[in-house]
Amino acid sequence: MRYRNLSHSSDVLIRRLHFFYGNRNKLFALWWGIRTGRRLSFDGKCYFKRYPGSEITIGNNCQFLSRAFSNQIGINRPCMISTLAEEAIIEIGDNCGFSGTVIGAFKYIKIGKNVRSGANVLITDSDWHPEDSRSGSPRPVIIGENVWLGGNSVVLKGVNIGENAVIGANSVVTKNIPANVIAAGNPCKVIRIISNK
């Protein structure tokens, strides 16, 4: 019994130390010219990169989990937030949580308040190879408030996800998803309306 308590207590202590050292992430964000809100928390190293002339804004009370064991579902990469073109914009609202999430903007990505991003989610507004003639132009991505993105989901360019929507794990979102629904699959489709009753 004592051994189990010791191992749990040690795990809690290690997690607290990681959050303490998360202050270095705030310094990295400052170094890259990212505007951050208050009370951000980090577990593990989060990678930031802001292209000259672009803008990244992160709201208050956001959490970024980047270590493999930051949550029990397992994270296979650190959080990475980057703009990749001049005048690109990323806006992240208050009270959002990210676990190994990659957000890459060539044009515009807006994430509303209270968004949950499950482990290893990708959010992008581009095909990432603008030099290739087969690649289309970037198109904005807008994710409404209180959206839940299930683990390993991919949100692609030109997508609007309405508020309170739930996106199932491993979904590939290629088209708009309305508010107050559960959607899943590849391609992601509405499977149920969320009722308040």
MIMIRO-759293 format. One record per residue (C-alpha): x, y, z. Coordinates in steps of 0.25 Angstrom, whole numbers. Example, Ala and Ser with C-alpha at 12.3 -4.5 7.8 and 13.67 -1.06 7.14 Angstrom:
% residues 2
<X: 49, Y: -18, Z: 31>;
<X: 55, Y: -4, Z: 29>;
//
This chain:
% residues 197
<X: 0, Y: 0, Z: 0>;
<X: 11, Y: 10, Z: 4>;
<X: 18, Y: 6, Z: -9>;
<X: 6, Y: 10, Z: -18>;
<X: 4, Y: 23, Z: -10>;
<X: 19, Y: 26, Z: -13>;
<X: 19, Y: 24, Z: -28>;
<X: 6, Y: 32, Z: -29>;
<X: 12, Y: 43, Z: -21>;
<X: 25, Y: 43, Z: -29>;
<X: 16, Y: 44, Z: -42>;
<X: 9, Y: 56, Z: -37>;
<X: 22, Y: 63, Z: -33>;
<X: 28, Y: 60, Z: -46>;
<X: 16, Y: 66, Z: -53>;
<X: 16, Y: 79, Z: -44>;
<X: 31, Y: 81, Z: -48>;
<X: 28, Y: 80, Z: -62>;
<X: 17, Y: 90, Z: -61>;
<X: 27, Y: 99, Z: -53>;
<X: 37, Y: 98, Z: -64>;
<X: 26, Y: 101, Z: -74>;
<X: 30, Y: 116, Z: -71>;
<X: 41, Y: 114, Z: -82>;
<X: 30, Y: 112, Z: -92>;
<X: 25, Y: 125, Z: -89>;
<X: 39, Y: 131, Z: -91>;
<X: 39, Y: 124, Z: -105>;
<X: 26, Y: 129, Z: -108>;
<X: 31, Y: 143, Z: -105>;
<X: 43, Y: 141, Z: -113>;
<X: 35, Y: 138, Z: -125>;
<X: 26, Y: 150, Z: -123>;
<X: 14, Y: 142, Z: -119>;
<X: 3, Y: 150, Z: -111>;
<X: -1, Y: 141, Z: -99>;
<X: -12, Y: 142, Z: -89>;
<X: -11, Y: 139, Z: -74>;
<X: -10, Y: 126, Z: -67>;
<X: -5, Y: 117, Z: -78>;
<X: 0, Y: 104, Z: -74>;
<X: 10, Y: 94, Z: -81>;
<X: 14, Y: 80, Z: -79>;
<X: 26, Y: 78, Z: -87>;
<X: 32, Y: 86, Z: -98>;
<X: 23, Y: 93, Z: -108>;
<X: 29, Y: 98, Z: -121>;
<X: 25, Y: 112, Z: -126>;
<X: 29, Y: 118, Z: -140>;
<X: 23, Y: 132, Z: -145>;
<X: 26, Y: 136, Z: -159>;
<X: 30, Y: 150, Z: -160>;
<X: 18, Y: 159, Z: -162>;
<X: 9, Y: 149, Z: -157>;
<X: 1, Y: 148, Z: -144>;
<X: -1, Y: 137, Z: -133>;
<X: -11, Y: 141, Z: -121>;
<X: -13, Y: 131, Z: -110>;
<X: -24, Y: 134, Z: -99>;
<X: -25, Y: 132, Z: -84>;
<X: -25, Y: 119, Z: -77>;
<X: -20, Y: 110, Z: -88>;
<X: -13, Y: 97, Z: -86>;
<X: -3, Y: 90, Z: -95>;
<X: 1, Y: 76, Z: -92>;
<X: 13, Y: 71, Z: -100>;
<X: 20, Y: 60, Z: -93>;
<X: 16, Y: 45, Z: -97>;
<X: 10, Y: 43, Z: -83>;
<X: 4, Y: 56, Z: -81>;
<X: -10, Y: 49, Z: -82>;
<X: -14, Y: 35, Z: -81>;
<X: -18, Y: 34, Z: -96>;
<X: -4, Y: 35, Z: -100>;
<X: 3, Y: 47, Z: -108>;
<X: 12, Y: 44, Z: -120>;
<X: 17, Y: 58, Z: -122>;
<X: 19, Y: 71, Z: -115>;
<X: 9, Y: 83, Z: -118>;
<X: 14, Y: 91, Z: -130>;
<X: 7, Y: 105, Z: -133>;
<X: 13, Y: 112, Z: -145>;
<X: 10, Y: 122, Z: -156>;
<X: 16, Y: 119, Z: -169>;
<X: 13, Y: 132, Z: -178>;
<X: 13, Y: 147, Z: -177>;
<X: 0, Y: 152, Z: -171>;
<X: -4, Y: 138, Z: -167>;
<X: -12, Y: 139, Z: -154>;
<X: -15, Y: 128, Z: -143>;
<X: -25, Y: 132, Z: -132>;
<X: -27, Y: 123, Z: -120>;
<X: -38, Y: 127, Z: -110>;
<X: -39, Y: 125, Z: -95>;
<X: -40, Y: 112, Z: -87>;
<X: -35, Y: 103, Z: -98>;
<X: -27, Y: 90, Z: -96>;
<X: -18, Y: 83, Z: -106>;
<X: -10, Y: 70, Z: -105>;
<X: 0, Y: 68, Z: -116>;
<X: -7, Y: 77, Z: -125>;
<X: -1, Y: 83, Z: -138>;
<X: -7, Y: 96, Z: -143>;
<X: -1, Y: 102, Z: -156>;
<X: -6, Y: 114, Z: -163>;
<X: -3, Y: 120, Z: -176>;
<X: -15, Y: 129, Z: -176>;
<X: -25, Y: 129, Z: -164>;
<X: -29, Y: 119, Z: -153>;
<X: -38, Y: 123, Z: -142>;
<X: -41, Y: 114, Z: -130>;
<X: -52, Y: 119, Z: -121>;
<X: -53, Y: 118, Z: -106>;
<X: -54, Y: 105, Z: -98>;
<X: -49, Y: 96, Z: -109>;
<X: -44, Y: 82, Z: -106>;
<X: -33, Y: 76, Z: -115>;
<X: -31, Y: 62, Z: -113>;
<X: -17, Y: 55, Z: -114>;
<X: -10, Y: 57, Z: -127>;
<X: -20, Y: 66, Z: -134>;
<X: -16, Y: 74, Z: -147>;
<X: -22, Y: 87, Z: -151>;
<X: -17, Y: 93, Z: -164>;
<X: -22, Y: 103, Z: -174>;
<X: -13, Y: 98, Z: -186>;
<X: -8, Y: 87, Z: -194>;
<X: 6, Y: 90, Z: -189>;
<X: 13, Y: 90, Z: -202>;
<X: 10, Y: 104, Z: -209>;
<X: 21, Y: 101, Z: -219>;
<X: 14, Y: 89, Z: -225>;
<X: 4, Y: 92, Z: -236>;
<X: -6, Y: 81, Z: -230>;
<X: -7, Y: 89, Z: -217>;
<X: -19, Y: 98, Z: -216>;
<X: -19, Y: 112, Z: -209>;
<X: -20, Y: 113, Z: -194>;
<X: -34, Y: 115, Z: -188>;
<X: -38, Y: 119, Z: -174>;
<X: -42, Y: 109, Z: -163>;
<X: -52, Y: 114, Z: -152>;
<X: -55, Y: 105, Z: -140>;
<X: -66, Y: 110, Z: -132>;
<X: -67, Y: 111, Z: -116>;
<X: -68, Y: 98, Z: -108>;
<X: -64, Y: 89, Z: -119>;
<X: -58, Y: 75, Z: -116>;
<X: -48, Y: 70, Z: -126>;
<X: -46, Y: 55, Z: -123>;
<X: -32, Y: 49, Z: -123>;
<X: -24, Y: 48, Z: -136>;
<X: -35, Y: 56, Z: -143>;
<X: -30, Y: 64, Z: -155>;
<X: -37, Y: 78, Z: -159>;
<X: -34, Y: 82, Z: -173>;
<X: -34, Y: 95, Z: -180>;
<X: -47, Y: 103, Z: -183>;
<X: -55, Y: 96, Z: -171>;
<X: -64, Y: 103, Z: -161>;
<X: -68, Y: 95, Z: -149>;
<X: -80, Y: 100, Z: -142>;
<X: -81, Y: 103, Z: -127>;
<X: -83, Y: 91, Z: -117>;
<X: -80, Y: 81, Z: -128>;
<X: -73, Y: 68, Z: -125>;
<X: -63, Y: 62, Z: -135>;
<X: -61, Y: 47, Z: -133>;
<X: -47, Y: 41, Z: -132>;
<X: -39, Y: 38, Z: -145>;
<X: -48, Y: 47, Z: -153>;
<X: -44, Y: 55, Z: -165>;
<X: -52, Y: 68, Z: -166>;
<X: -52, Y: 73, Z: -180>;
<X: -65, Y: 80, Z: -180>;
<X: -73, Y: 89, Z: -171>;
<X: -79, Y: 83, Z: -159>;
<X: -92, Y: 90, Z: -153>;
<X: -93, Y: 94, Z: -138>;
<X: -99, Y: 84, Z: -128>;
<X: -96, Y: 71, Z: -135>;
<X: -87, Y: 59, Z: -133>;
<X: -79, Y: 56, Z: -146>;
<X: -69, Y: 45, Z: -149>;
<X: -62, Y: 38, Z: -160>;
<X: -54, Y: 39, Z: -172>;
<X: -59, Y: 48, Z: -178>;
<X: -65, Y: 54, Z: -166>;
<X: -81, Y: 54, Z: -166>;
<X: -92, Y: 57, Z: -156>;
<X: -97, Y: 45, Z: -149>;
<X: -106, Y: 51, Z: -138>;
<X: -111, Y: 64, Z: -134>;
<X: -108, Y: 68, Z: -119>;
<X: -121, Y: 70, Z: -112>;
<X: -122, Y: 79, Z: -100>;
<X: -134, Y: 71, Z: -95>;
//
